[in-house]
């Protein structure tokens, strides 16, 4: 159950990226300024899915989460994910974990661009 939750949180994060790309392109093509609520949602929702991934991954690995690390994961997700991967992986697994993170970050940007491109073609 937790493994599927971890994977679903990553898929949901990619879904957020494609929707954000599409919505941003839509507003840009119509010269609409991004409203404050939209900016807030594009910060809060992906942060929720990052935290969900972190929670399920750390639970599966029996990694003790401190309240400070939990707060840092919400406030500074990009930096804290790197720290978490370093602390939660064994010495031989860290390089592969960092490469998977780099690949996921590239995929995140790619689906954002795809969402924006599709919206520009439709709009």
Buried (B, 14 or more C-beta within 10 A) or exposed (E): EEEEBBEBBBEBBBBBBBBBBBBBBBBBEEEEEEEEEBEEBBEEBBBBBBBBBBBBBBEEEEBEBEEEBBEBBBEEBEEBBBEBBEEBBEEEEBEEBBEEBEEBEEBBEBBBBBBBEBBBEEE
